[in-house]
Amino acid sequence: MAMTLRLNDEVERALALLSEADGVSKHEAVVRAITDAAARRVRDDRVHELSLEGRSRYAALLDRLAQ
């Protein structure tokens, strides 16, 4: 899918720095940034889910330890 990405000057400079630092095209830098952000979001959501499960499962133990 083709897409036009409109960036302000500040974001354009940041993208240029990112692509240069990684030695890739601006296109590849954008693709990597999107992929990395999505992976982080999925990981963060999973960690949050596991945390809730653990707190629920060990609520009594956690209460005793807090005393």
Backbone torsions as a table, in degrees:
resi	resn	phi	psi	omega
1	MET	NA	128.2	177.2
2	ALA	-82.2	146.7	-177.0
3	MET	-150.4	141.7	174.2
4	THR	-100.8	131.4	-179.4
5	LEU	-115.2	117.3	179.8
6	ARG	-100.1	122.9	-177.3
7	LEU	-122.9	144.8	172.7
8	ASN	-78.0	171.4	-174.8
9	ASP	-58.8	-40.3	-178.2
10	GLU	-64.4	-44.8	179.9
11	VAL	-69.8	-36.3	176.1
12	GLU	-60.5	-43.5	177.3
13	ARG	-63.5	-41.7	178.8
14	ALA	-62.7	-42.0	178.1
15	LEU	-64.2	-41.5	178.2
16	ALA	-62.0	-42.7	178.1
17	LEU	-64.0	-42.4	-179.8
18	LEU	-63.6	-47.0	-178.9
19	SER	-65.6	-38.2	178.5
20	GLU	-67.2	-43.9	-179.4
21	ALA	-62.2	-36.4	-179.5
22	ASP	-89.7	-7.2	179.5
23	GLY	68.1	34.9	-179.2
24	VAL	-130.2	169.9	177.3
25	SER	-70.3	163.9	176.0
26	LYS	-62.1	-38.2	177.6
27	HIS	-57.9	-50.0	-179.3
28	GLU	-63.8	-37.3	178.2
29	ALA	-62.7	-40.6	177.8
30	VAL	-65.4	-46.0	179.8
31	VAL	-59.6	-45.7	179.5
32	ARG	-63.6	-41.1	-180.0
33	ALA	-62.7	-41.9	179.1
34	ILE	-65.8	-45.7	-179.6
35	THR	-62.7	-44.0	179.1
36	ASP	-63.8	-42.6	179.7
37	ALA	-63.5	-41.6	179.2
38	ALA	-64.8	-42.6	179.1
39	ALA	-63.9	-41.3	177.3
40	ARG	-61.7	-42.9	-178.8
41	ARG	-62.0	-44.3	179.6
42	VAL	-63.7	-44.8	178.6
43	ARG	-62.3	-46.0	-179.7
44	ASP	-60.7	-42.9	178.4
45	ASP	-63.2	-40.8	-179.9
46	ARG	-67.8	-42.0	177.6
47	VAL	-61.9	-41.9	178.3
48	HIS	-62.5	-44.3	178.7
49	GLU	-60.4	-45.8	179.2
50	LEU	-65.4	-36.5	177.5
51	SER	-62.7	-44.8	178.1
52	LEU	-62.0	-43.3	178.4
53	GLU	-61.4	-44.7	-179.5
54	GLY	-64.9	-42.5	178.9
55	ARG	-64.4	-37.2	178.5
56	SER	-69.6	-44.9	-176.7
57	ARG	-65.7	-38.1	-175.3
58	TYR	-110.3	26.7	-176.4
59	ALA	-57.6	-45.7	-177.7
60	ALA	-64.2	-44.1	179.1
61	LEU	-63.3	-44.7	179.3
62	LEU	-62.5	-38.1	176.5
63	ASP	-62.8	-44.4	179.6
64	ARG	-65.2	-39.5	179.7
65	LEU	-67.4	-29.6	-179.2
66	ALA	-72.4	-18.9	-176.9
67	GLN	-82.0	NA	NA
